[in-house]
Amino acid sequence: MQMPANVVKTVNMINVMCHELHKWRKLFSVAKRYSYLCISNNTVMDWIILIIAGLFEVGFATCLGKAKETTGIISSYWMGGFFLCLVISMLLLYKATQTLPIGTAYAVWTGVGAVGTVLMGIFLFKEPADFWRVFFLTTLIASIVGLKVVSH
């Protein structure tokens, strides 16, 4: 039995991507002696985990807002979502702080949550998006990026 052409193409593409990733891993392993070029897979993964934790913070804030808007059993479901997102967010934050500095990790976590929650408020809850609000949201994003850049 012969594999379909699209499956063969996908497998070939994955093989090429794996080969490219292997070349990049070699490049970074050579550069380890230069600390400013060193990228640890664990550290990168912890930054990704931290951003996901911030997104779950947005989730629990959004669930809280929706629970406030609803009544009865629907409100209970939103509160269940709130507690689930809260627990997941805290566990991911804890995991990320195993290697990232706690001050930076907490600031980035709250920043991602704050930016996401403001955006959810604007788009989902129809909160105002005036100039000053967007201006300070932009400065908050710049601060989060700055903390990431200067953290080791």
C-alpha positions, 0 to 999 in steps of 0.5 A, spaced: 500 500 500 502 506 497 502 512 502 498 518 499 502 524 496 500 529 501 502 525 507 509 523 503 510 531 502 508 532 509 513 527 512 518 530 507 517 537 510 517 535 517 524 531 515 527 538 512 524 542 518 528 537 523 534 537 519 534 545 520 532 545 527 538 540 528 543 545 524 540 551 529 541 546 535 549 545 533 550 553 532 547 554 539 551 549 542 557 552 539 555 559 542 555 557 549 561 559 551 559 566 549 554 568 555 550 573 551 549 568 545 547 562 550 540 560 549 537 554 554 532 550 551 529 550 559 529 558 559 526 559 552 520 553 555 519 557 561 518 564 558 513 560 553 510 557 560 510 564 563 506 567 557 501 561 557 500 562 564 499 570 563 494 568 558 490 563 563 490 570 567 486 573 562 482 567 562 480 567 569 479 575 569 474 574 563 471 568 566 470 573 572 467 578 568 462 574 564 460 571 571 458 578 573 454 579 567 450 572 568 445 569 573 444 562 575 447 556 573 451 559 567 454 564 572 456 558 576 459 555 570 463 561 569 466 561 576 468 554 575 472 556 569 475 562 573 477 557 578 480 552 573 484 558 569 486 560 576 489 554 578 492 553 571 495 560 571 498 559 578 501 552 577 504 555 570 507 561 574 510 556 579 513 552 574 516 558 570 519 561 576 523 555 577 529 558 573 526 565 571 527 570 576 521 571 581 521 579 580 521 579 572 517 573 572 511 576 576 512 582 573 511 579 566 505 574 568 501 580 571 503 584 565 501 579 560 494 578 564 493 586 564 494 587 557 490 581 555 484 583 560 484 590 557 484 587 550 478 583 552 475 588 556 475 593 550 473 587 545 468 583 549 465 587 554 465 594 550 469 598 554 472 604 552 478 604 547 480 612 548 487 615 546 490 615 553 488 608 555 491 605 548 497 609 550 498 606 557 497 599 554 502 600 549 507 603 554 506 596 559 507 592 553 514 596 552 515 595 559 514 587 558 518 586 552 524 591 556 524 586 562 524 580 557 530 583 554 534 585 560 533 578 564 538 573 564 
